[in-house]
Amino acid sequence: MGKRYRPPANVEQYRESLLAILHEVVQEPNLTPPRLIQILKQHPKDGRGLFNKNDLIHAYRSLAGAHGLPPYDAQVLARLRMKPIRTMSGVTPVTVLTKPYPCPGECIFCPNDVRMPKSYLANEPGAQRAEQNHFDPYLQVMSRLGTLYETGHPLDKVELIILGGTWSFYPETYQVWFVKRLFDALHDFGVGVDRTEKVRSLLRVASQLHPDQVTPLTLHGAALEQTYNQAVQQIYRAEMQRSRELALAVARGERPRTDVDEYATWEELAAAHRENETAPCRCVGLVVETRPDHIDADEVIRMRRLGATKVQIGVQSLDDAVLAKNRRGHTVAMTRRAIRLLRLAGFKIHAHWMPNLYGSSPEADVADYRRLFADPDIRPDELKIYPCSLIESAELMGVYQRGEWAPYSEEVLLGVLLACFLSTPEYCRLTRVVRDIPSTDIVAGDMKPNFRQTVEAALKQRGLRSLDIRGREIRGRAVSPDDLSLDELRYATGVGDEVFLQVITADRRIAAFLRLSLPQADSIVPELAGAAVIREVHVYGQAVAIGEAEDGKAQHSGLGTRLIERAAEIASAHGYARLAVIAAVGTREYYRKRGFSDGALYQVRLLS
C-alpha cells in the first residue's frame, strides 16, 4: 500500500541538533541536495541516523523566529521541500477518485478491477489512497493536503482533479455532494479543523467501500463470465441501494443528514463556492473526466455549475475503424462535437490518446497523432499519451492470446513517441506519457512509468527537444523581466480563432501563458454571447503563496495581469464588446481586481 507515513521527529527532544542544521540551511541560499546531506551527517539523529526532510520542515515551522533563527521565510522552506516538482507548475494538484460505479463504456483494453472505478487498478498510487479513504471525497482531500503540508508544499492554490470512470454517468446528486465535500475539506484544512475521525466512524458503520469490507471478484479478460458493470452491481448492490434511499430520505426531509450521505443541494454547493473565494485553501482549478458520447449542452452547463474549469476527455483514437474494433462506444464525429461544445463554453480541453490499440500500427499511430493537431475541431490544450497496456482483467487478453494483437517493443514505442513529441505544437502541454500502472499488473510489454524521460533523453541525443509546454516550463529557474518577451501564436479551431499568448525567454522557455478564444459560432451559454473568452491564465515556476512575491519567481510578478491586458486589446481589436473568463472559484477575487464582474457562471469585463 505504498510507503507508511512516519511522524516527524519530536522537536523538543532533538531541538539542539535540529537548530544546528537549520542555522546552516538558513545561511546557504544556494543549498544543494549533496550539501544538505553533508550538513545532516554532521548532526546525526540519535548519533547514527539522519533526520529526513519531513523532520526538518516540521522543525523549521516550529522554531522559525526563535532560538536565533530569523522569522519564517518561504524561501528557506523551499530548500527543504520534498519532491518540489509536484508544485513546480505553479499550483498544488490534489487528485481524488470517485467510487466504483457502472460505466457506459465496453472498451476491450480497459481493466475490470471491481474494487475501483472503471479503468483504474487498485495498485495505482492514487487508487490506493482513495481505497484507504473509502473513496470519500472529504477524507481523500484531507489526507492528501496533510501529506503535502508535511512535505513543505504551499496549499493556498489547489487544483482539484476528479478521476474515475465516467463522471457524467454518475447521478447528479452524487456529483453535487462529491464536489461540495471537496470544498468542505479545503475549508476545514485551511482553518485547522479536522473532522476525519468523525467521517471515518460514520463510514465504518454505513459504507462497504473499504478494502476490509469488500470481497472482490476476480475477472479474467480472456474468459469474462460477467461484465464489470454486472460484477460491480452484484458486489455493491446493497451499497448503491442504501445510498439512493438515504439521499431520497434526506431530500424529503425524513431524516437528518450526515456527512457521508451522498446528497447536497446546488444552493449548498454555491455557498461553498462563495466561501472558497477568500479561503486559506482555494480551488484554482476543478477537473472532471468523461467520455465524448456523454457530452451535450446540458452536461457542459452542469459541469460549469459544479465549478469545473477543465475536462479530461478520452479521445483514444481519431480512426473510426480502430474505435469500433476496441468497442470504444463513440465515433470521431462525437469527439469533434464534444470538444466544440466544451471549447464554446470556455473549458480547457485535456485529451487522452492511446497508441498501440488493437487494429492500429506504429505508422498509423503517428499519422493519427498528427491529426489531433491538424483537425481544427480537436487541437487539445493538454494531452495524456497512454500506450495500450495489457492487463489480465481486460478483454484484450483474449485478443492477445489469439495472436491478433501484441504490445509494441520498447524500441518501436520509442520511435512512435519520438515522432509524437516532435509533432506537438507549443500551445499543447503533454501532461503524462504512460499511465502509472505497476509492472506487476502488466501481463506483457515493458511499460516503464518513466518512459517520458527515455523519450526526452533520446531527443537530447539527437540535438532535439519537445516544444510542448511541459518541456519548456521555467520551473525553478530564476527570471527577471528583462529576460522575458511576449509571443503570440494564432490558430483556427472548430468554433473560431484561438490566440495563445505566452511570456517566454530567449530560448522559448515559458514563464506564463493565456488562452484566448475568439468564437465565431453561436454560444451555448447565453452570458457568453458576443464575448471573447479567456479559457486559461497560468503562471509557471514554483508555487508561491497568495499575496507573496519572491525575487526571481514568475508567480505574483505581474505576468498574469500583463497577459490579461493584452487579451483585452486583442478582443477589442476584433470587435468584441466584452471579455469573459472561465474563472475557478478560488480565482474570482483575482479577476474582480482586474475589472471583471460576476455573472451566473462566468466573470465578464466590458471593453471600451
N, C-alpha and C positions, 0 to 999 in steps of 0.2 A: 504493500500500500504506500510505497514511497518512503521518503525519509521521515523518521519520527521527530516531532518538534522537541527541542531541548530548551528549557527556560534559560534566560541569560544568567550569568554569574551574579551572585549576591554582591551589590556594590559596596556595602559596608564591610563585608568580610574581606574583600580584595581591594579596598579603596586605595591603599598606598601604591600597589602595583598598577592599578588602572590609571591613577593620576599621573604616574610617571610616563606611561605610554601616551596618554592624551596630551600631556605637555609637549612631547616631541612631535606628535601629529599636528598640533596647532602651529608649531614653529616651521613646518615644512609644507608650504603651499603647493609645491610640485611633487608631493609624495607619490612614489611609485609602489606597486604591489611588492616587488622584491625588497624595497627599503622598509616597508611596513613589516614584513616577515622578520627582517633584521631587528627591528625595534621590539617585536614580540618575543624574540628569542632572548633578548637582554632582560626581559621581565617575565619569566615563565610563571604559569599558573601552578600553584602548589609545588613549585620548584622543579617541575618536569614538563608539564604540558603547555600548550599555547592557548591564550584567550582567542576566541573567534570574533568575527566582526559583529555578530549579534551581541556579544558581551560588551564590546566597545561602544556600539551605538546606544545601548541601554545606559551604560555608564556616562556617556557624554551628555545625553539628555538629562540625566540626574545631577551631574556635577558642574555643568557649564555655568559660569558666573560665580563660582565658589572655589575655595581652596587654591586661589591663584590662577584659575583658568579664566580667560576672557569670557564675556557674555556669549550666549548661544549664537553661532554663526552657521548658516545653512551650507556655506562652502566647506566648512570643516566636516559636517555630516556627509557631504558628498564624497569626501575622500574615503570614508568608511563604508559607504553604501555597498550592499551586496547585490550582485547582478545588476549594475546600473543600466544595462541595455534595456531592461524592462520599461523604464520611463524615459529613455533617451529620445523617443519620438515626440516628447512634449506633453503627453498625458499618461495617466496611470490606468492601464486596461484591467478590468475585472470581468472574467468570463464565468458565466453560470449556465447550468443545463436544466432544461425542463424535464419533467418526469417521463417515464416510459408511457407511451401512448400510441394507438394505432396510427399508421401513416398511409396516405393515399397512394404512395408510390409502390411499384413492384420491381425496382431495379435489381438486376441479377448480380451486380457487383457489390451490393450493399450488405454489410454484416447483419446477422439476425441474432444479436445478443439481447435477449429479452430482459436482462437486468437494466438495460439502457434505453433511452430514446433511440429511434431508428437511425441507423448508420454509425452509431457510436459503440465503442468497445469498453468494457469495464476496466481494462488495464491501462487505458489512456490516462495521463495525469489529471486532466481536468475532470474526467469522468469519475475518477477515484474520489476527488474532493466532493463532487456532487453526491455520490452514493453515501459517503460517510456523513453527509449533512441531510440525508433523507430527501434529496432533491428540493429541499425547502429554499426558496429564494432568499429569505432573511438570513438563514444560517450560512448559506454559501457566501453571501457578501460579507457578513461579519467575520467569517473565518479567513477569507482572502485579505480583507483590509487589515486584520490583525497580523497576518504574516508579513504583508508589505510594510506595515508600520515598524515591526520589529527589525526589519532588514533595512530601514532607513529611507524608504521611498516617500515622497510627498503624496498626500491623499486629498488635496483640495480640488483637483481636477481629474475626475474619474470618468473613463469611458466604460459603460456597461454593455457587455456583449452577451446576448441571449442565444445560445445554441441548443440544438437537439431536435431531431425530427423536422416536421414542417410546422412552423409557428402558426401559419394561417389556418391550420386544420384543428388546432386546439380550441375548445369552447371560448367564446368571448368573455364569459365570467372568469374563467381561469386566467386569461390574458391580463385582464384589468387587475385582478388580485395579485398576480405574479409581479407585474411592474410596480404596483403600489408598494408591495413588500420590499422590493429592491430599494425604493426611495426611503422607506422606513428604516432600513439598515444604514443607509448613508447618513440619515439624520441622527440616529442613535449613536453611531460610532463617532460622528463629529462632535457630539457634546459629552461623550464619555459614558453613555448609558448602554448597558449590556443586558438584553433580555433573552440571551441564547439558552440559558438553562430552563427558563420557563417554557420556551418553544420546544426544546428537546423533550421535556417531561410530557407535554401535550402529545407530541408525535409518538413517543414510546407507547402511549395508550391507544392512540387513534390511527396511526399510519402503518401501512405494510411496507412502505418504501424505505427499508433499511436492509443492509446486507444480511443481518442476522435473522430477518423475518421473511426473506424471500427464498422459495425453493425453486431455483431456475430450471427450466427445461433446457436440455442440450439439443440444439438444432444443427444438423449436418447438411450442408448445402447440396451435397451430391444426392441426397435422398431425403428431401424435406417431406415429412409426414403431415405437417401443418405449416401455415404461413406465420410470419412474425406477428401479424395482426391477430390471427386466431390464438396464438400462444399467449400474447400479451393480455388479450381479453379473458383467456382462461385463468391465467395466474392472478391478474389484478381485478377480476370481476367484482369482488367484494369491495375493494378499494375504490373503484370507479363508481359503484352504486352508492357507497357511503358519501363520497364527495358530492355527487349530484344531489342526494337527499338533503345533506346538511346545507348546501348552498341554497336550495329551494326553501328550506325551512327558515334560514336567515333572511332571505329576500322577502318572505311573507311575514316576517316579524314573529315567528312562532317560537324562537329560541334565541338566547343571547349568542353573540358571535365570539369565537376565539381567534387567536392569531393564525391558526392553521386551517381554518375553514376557508375554502377556496372561493371566496366571494368578496367583492368590493364594488362600489358604485363608481361611475365615471366622475361624479362630483367629488368623491373622496380622493380619487386619483388627481383631479385638478387641484385640490387643496394641497396634496403632497408636492405637486409640481411647484405651486406658489411658494411653499416653504423652502424648497430647494434653491430658489433663485438667489438667496443670500446665505445659504447654509455653509458651515465649515467644510463639508464634503459635498461638492457639487457635481452633478452629472453633466459633463460637457459633450456627451455623445451617447446615443442609445441605438444599439444594433440588433436587428432581428434577422432570422434565417428562414427562407421559404423557397417555394418552387414556382416556376413561371406559370404553370397551369392553375395556380391559386391566387393570381394577382388580377384584380379588376379595380375599377374606380372606387368602389365602396371599400375594398380592402386597403387600398392606398390611403384613403382618408382615415380609416380606423387606425392604421399604424401611426399616422401622424398625430392623431388624438392621444395615443399612448405616449407620445413624446419621441418616437423614433426619428432618427436623422439619417440612418444608413441601413441598407438592406443587402444582406448576403443572399445571393440567388444562384441556384445550381443550374448553370448553362450546360456544363459537361461536354457538349459537342454541338457543332453547327452543321451536322450531317444527319438528315432525317433517317437515312438507312441505318446508321450507327445507333441513333437514339432508339429506333424500333427494335433492333437486334438485342439491345440491352434492356428492353422493356422500360424505358425511362418514363413513358406516360405523357410526354408532351412533344410538340414539334418545334422546329426552328421558328416558325411563324408566331407561335405562342411566346417564345422567348423574346422576339422582337417587340411584340405588343406589350409584354410586361415591362420591359426596360423603358419603352417610350412613356408608359404611364408613370413609372417611378421618376423618370427624369422630368416630366412635366410638373410633378409635384415637388421637385427640388431635391429629391433624395440622392445621396451618394450611392453609386452602383458598385457593389463588391461581388464580382462574379466568381464562380468556381468552374474550373475547366479540367478535363481528365484526358490525358494521353493514354495510349495502350488499352483503350476499350476494345471489347470483343467486336470484331468487324472492321477495325481500323488498322493502320500500319504506320511505321515511323514517317514515311513520306506524306501520308495522308494527314498525320497529326500536325506536321509542320505547316502544311497548307491550311489546315483548319485553324490553327493558332493565328495565322496571318489574317484570316477572315474576321477574327474578333475585332481587329482594328481597321480593316478595310471597309467593313459594313457600318455605315453611319448609325444604323439602328442599334448597334451593340456598343462598341467603344467604351469598355468599362473604366471606371476610375481606379479601381483596385482589383486585384486578381489573386486567387489562390490556385496554384497548379498542383493537382492531386493525381499523380500517375496511379493507374489502377493497381491495387494490391489484391492478392489472392488470400482471402480469409476463409477458414474452414466452414463457417456457418453460412457463407454466401452461396447463392445458387450457381454462381460462376464456377464453383468446384466441379460440377458435373460437366460443364463445357471443357474445362481444363483436362479432366480425366479422359474425355473422349478424344483428346488431341486436337481440338478445334481452336484453342487459344492458349497462349503462353505468355508469361511476363517477359518484358524486354530484358536483355542482359544489361549490366551496368554500362558497358561501352555504348550500346545502342541508345539507351535512355539519356546518357550524357550528350550524345550527338543531337538528339531531339531538343533537349533543354538548352543547349548552346544556341541553336537556331532560334528558339523561342525568346531567350533573353535578348538576343541581338535584334529581334523584331518588335520589342516592346517600346512604345513611344515614351517621351519624357513625362507626359501627363498621367501615366498609369503607375501605380505602386504594386509591385509584386510582394504581397504580404507574406505568403508562405509558399514554400516549394517542398512537397512531400508531407503527407499527414504524419502526425506524431504517434504512429502506431507502433507499439513494442514489437520487436523482431520475433518474439515468441508467438505472436498472433498471425504472422505471415507464413503461409504454407510454402510458397515458392517465390523466388525472386529476391534479390538483395536490395531492399529498400531502406537505405541509410537515412535516418532522420536529419542528418546534417548534409544532405545532398546539395543544398544550396551552396555551401562552402566549396564543395567539389566543383560545381559549375563555375563559381567565381574564380577559383584557382586556375581552372582551365582557360578561362577568358584572359586572366592576367598573363598566363604563359604565352598567349598569342598576342599580347600587347593590346588587348581589348578590355572593355568594361561594359556593364549593363548601364543603360541610360535611364532605367526606371527610377522612380522617386526614392525607393528604399536604398538603392545602390548609390544615391547621390546625397543622402541626408548629411548635414554637417555634424550631427550627434554632439560629441563633446568638444569639438574644435572651437577655439576662441575666434570670434569675428568682431570686426569693427565696421561702422557704417561705410567707411572708405573702401572696404573690401567687397561691397555688395552693389549690385545693379538690378534694375527691374527688367524682366524679359517677358514677352507676350507671345503665346502660341495659340493660334486660332484654328479651329477645325469644325466641320459640319457634323451635326447629329440628326437623329430622326425627328427632332422637334424644333430645330432651328440651328443657331450657331453657338459655339462654346468658345469662351476665352479662358485660357489657362494662364494666369498671372503668376510669375514666380520670381522671388528675390534670390539671386544666385551669386556665387563667387566667380572669379575669372575662369576657374576650371569647371564651372557649372555645378558645383556643389550647391544644394538647395537649403536655404535658411527658412523660407516661408513660401506659402502659395495660397491662391484663391481661385475657386472655380466659379465662373460667371456664365450663366445661361441666358442667351438672348432668344427666347422662344418666338416662333412664328406660328405655331399651332395653337388652337383654342385650348385654354386651360381647363383641367377637370376640377379645379378648386376655384370657386368664384372670387375669392380675395386675391388671387394671383393674376386675374385678368388684366392684361396690359402692362404687366410688370416684368422687368428683368429680375433674375433670381440669383442670389449668391447661394450656391449649394454647399460650399465649404470654405472655411478660412482655417489655415493651420500654420503654426509657427513651430519650427523644429528646434532641436537641441534638448538637453536635459531639462525635464520639467522643473519649473520654478514656481514657488507658492504665489497665489493671487496677491497682488499688491506689492510684491517684492521684485527687485531687479538686481542682476549681478553683472559686473563688468565682463564684457566679452561674451555674454549669453544672448542668444537671439530672442528668447522669451521676454516679454514686457519691455521691449526696446522700441516700440512704435511701429514695428513692421506690419502688424495686422491693420492698424489704422491707415497706414500708407497704402496698403492694398485695397482697402475698402474705398478710400477716396478715389483711387484710380478706377475702380469698378464703377463708381458713381459717374465719373467723367465719361467712360465708355458707354454706359447705358443711356445717359443723356444725349450723347452724340448720335446714338442710334434711334432717337425719338421716343424713348421710354420716359413716361412721366413719374414712374415710381420704381423704387428698387426694394425688392423683398429679400428676406433671408430666412432659411430654414434653421432657426436657432434651436440649439439644445436648451433644455430647461435651465441648466446652470450657466448659460451664456447670455441669458436675456438682459441682465444688468449691463453686461459689456456692450451690447448693441444699443441699449437705451442711451448710454453715454455717448454714442456716436450717431445720434439723430434718428434712431428707429423707434417707432411706436408699436405698441402691442395690437395684434389682430386676433382673430379666433384661433388660428393655427400657425401663423407666421408673424414676423415683425416687418414693418414697412416704413420706408423713408421716402418722403416726397422729394423729387428732383426739380431743380429750377428750370 
